[in-house]
Amino acid sequence: MKEQSNILVIGGTGKTGRKVANKLTKAGHNVRIGSRSTSPSFDWDDSETWGHALRGMDKVYITFQPDLAVPGALAAIEELTKQAKRADVKKLVLLSGKGEPEAELCEQVVIHSGLAYTIVRASWFNQNFSESFFLEPILEGFVALPQADVKVPYVDTDDIADVAVEALLHNKHDGKIYQLTGPRTLTFREVIQEIAEATQRDIAFTPIALSAYIHVMKEQGVPADFIWLIEYLFTEVLGNPNTAEITNDIEQVLGRPPKDFSEYIKETTTAGIWNPLVTN
Ligand SMILES: NC(=O)c1ccc[n+]([C@@H]2O[C@H](COP(=O)([O-])OP(=O)(O)OC[C@H]3O[C@@H](n4cnc5c(N)ncnc54)[C@H](OP(=O)(O)O)[C@@H]3O)[C@@H](O)[C@H]2O)c1
């Protein structure tokens, strides 16, 4: 008989978490979603909520908010790991970010936790253009971004979720660090061009300086923490010469190639996510 696990998916309504939770449930496992809106609730800003969420769980998929690079993330992962051990959790699968030295410090905490672990270190997600902060300017038809010509091997959250599920369910992935990327690199300029062609819309793309981008965010009242993170991601991650590196870890783990950006574009266009905003 197939063994059934109790698995906590932290961020289980988010971009990768909801897919991981669905796949595990379909495979017959008991899934508990950890987020601020679930019961018991799990809030990264309140470590007192973590014990209830961890109780009775065998394994945990960890997606930290907002990013493992932010100040405070290291202490939070240290505390979560401690509480997980106390709750007799057996395995941790950590979603991390490729090209983020601070995230790698958090990985080390999990690696040295004494628990079984897998690190899933992902490149930027395709879904940042359909479920995150790049969506709004695309809908408005005017995208202005710094680092316009940096090449990024965007990875699809379907592939990340498939790898995370594999890692959670099979101990041959214990002790491994997987670096997940898509099969080709694209610049912001190329991404917007591909979306414009697929949706048959006019979407203007303008390269701007990072300082100008930050200035606009400040004027719009974007919280300082979020601005710090954006500045970090645009300098540390996109400024890292290894950002463009393409890996074959998805194929190694799943036995099939990663999803190409064009497939993601086709699916998202068909779903109508990039239909222009209708203004009255
Ligand atoms: N986006 C990328 O390109 C990328 C690339 C590599 C790695 N990553 C990493 O992936 C992780 C997830 O990032 P994401 O931006 O894609 O987010 P996401 O997974 O879409 O996050 C949303 C999820 O987090 C929950 N959440 C939000 N704030 C929370 C809090 N304070 N406490 C507990 N749960 C909270 C949300 O539920 P509630 O609102 O109900 O709480 C929801 O389930 C981050 O650690 C990021 O560094 C992202």
PDBQT file of the ligand as one rigid body, heavy atoms in Angstrom, charges set to zero:
ROOT
HETATM    1  N1  LIG A 301       8.723  35.125  -7.844  1.00  0.00    +0.000 N 
HETATM    2  C1  LIG A 301       9.895  34.683  -8.263  1.00  0.00    +0.000 C 
HETATM    3  O1  LIG A 301      10.337  34.913  -9.397  1.00  0.00    +0.000 OA
HETATM    4  C2  LIG A 301      10.738  33.847  -7.322  1.00  0.00    +0.000 A 
HETATM    5  C3  LIG A 301      11.896  33.227  -7.815  1.00  0.00    +0.000 A 
HETATM    6  C4  LIG A 301      12.650  32.413  -6.963  1.00  0.00    +0.000 A 
HETATM    7  C5  LIG A 301      12.239  32.236  -5.647  1.00  0.00    +0.000 A 
HETATM    8  N2  LIG A 301      11.115  32.854  -5.205  1.00  0.00    +0.000 N 
HETATM    9  C6  LIG A 301      10.709  32.671  -3.808  1.00  0.00    +0.000 C 
HETATM   10  O2  LIG A 301       9.406  32.131  -3.750  1.00  0.00    +0.000 OA
HETATM   11  C7  LIG A 301       8.793  32.490  -2.514  1.00  0.00    +0.000 C 
HETATM   12  C8  LIG A 301       7.369  32.855  -2.797  1.00  0.00    +0.000 C 
HETATM   13  O3  LIG A 301       7.342  34.072  -3.462  1.00  0.00    +0.000 OA
HETATM   14  P1  LIG A 301       6.171  34.585  -4.374  1.00  0.00    +0.000 P 
HETATM   15  O4  LIG A 301       6.396  36.025  -4.530  1.00  0.00    +0.000 OA
HETATM   16  O5  LIG A 301       6.027  33.748  -5.573  1.00  0.00    +0.000 OA
HETATM   17  O6  LIG A 301       4.897  34.447  -3.445  1.00  0.00    +0.000 OA
HETATM   18  P2  LIG A 301       3.684  33.437  -3.450  1.00  0.00    +0.000 P 
HETATM   19  O7  LIG A 301       4.125  32.028  -3.313  1.00  0.00    +0.000 OA
HETATM   20  O8  LIG A 301       2.740  33.741  -4.537  1.00  0.00    +0.000 OA
HETATM   21  O9  LIG A 301       3.119  33.900  -2.031  1.00  0.00    +0.000 OA
HETATM   22  C9  LIG A 301       1.860  34.022  -1.636  1.00  0.00    +0.000 C 
HETATM   23  C10 LIG A 301       1.574  33.000  -0.509  1.00  0.00    +0.000 C 
HETATM   24  O10 LIG A 301       2.230  33.367   0.695  1.00  0.00    +0.000 OA
HETATM   25  C11 LIG A 301       1.245  33.563   1.728  1.00  0.00    +0.000 C 
HETATM   26  N3  LIG A 301       1.724  34.652   2.585  1.00  0.00    +0.000 N 
HETATM   27  C12 LIG A 301       1.915  35.953   2.272  1.00  0.00    +0.000 A 
HETATM   28  N4  LIG A 301       2.404  36.636   3.332  1.00  0.00    +0.000 NA
HETATM   29  C13 LIG A 301       2.491  35.745   4.352  1.00  0.00    +0.000 A 
HETATM   30  C14 LIG A 301       2.898  35.826   5.712  1.00  0.00    +0.000 A 
HETATM   31  N5  LIG A 301       3.318  36.967   6.256  1.00  0.00    +0.000 N 
HETATM   32  N6  LIG A 301       2.868  34.699   6.451  1.00  0.00    +0.000 NA
HETATM   33  C15 LIG A 301       2.449  33.533   5.949  1.00  0.00    +0.000 A 
HETATM   34  N7  LIG A 301       2.049  33.379   4.666  1.00  0.00    +0.000 NA
HETATM   35  C16 LIG A 301       2.056  34.480   3.884  1.00  0.00    +0.000 A 
HETATM   36  C17 LIG A 301      -0.034  33.855   0.972  1.00  0.00    +0.000 C 
HETATM   37  O11 LIG A 301      -1.182  33.524   1.697  1.00  0.00    +0.000 OA
HETATM   38  P3  LIG A 301      -1.921  34.553   2.704  1.00  0.00    +0.000 P 
HETATM   39  O12 LIG A 301      -2.024  35.851   1.975  1.00  0.00    +0.000 OA
HETATM   40  O13 LIG A 301      -3.221  33.885   2.995  1.00  0.00    +0.000 OA
HETATM   41  O14 LIG A 301      -1.077  34.646   3.922  1.00  0.00    +0.000 OA
HETATM   42  C18 LIG A 301       0.119  32.911  -0.216  1.00  0.00    +0.000 C 
HETATM   43  O15 LIG A 301      -0.185  31.577   0.167  1.00  0.00    +0.000 OA
HETATM   44  C19 LIG A 301       9.659  33.603  -1.905  1.00  0.00    +0.000 C 
HETATM   45  O16 LIG A 301      10.417  33.108  -0.841  1.00  0.00    +0.000 OA
HETATM   46  C20 LIG A 301      10.555  34.000  -3.052  1.00  0.00    +0.000 C 
HETATM   47  O17 LIG A 301      11.818  34.429  -2.639  1.00  0.00    +0.000 OA
HETATM   48  C21 LIG A 301      10.351  33.637  -6.002  1.00  0.00    +0.000 A 
ENDROOT
TORSDOF 0
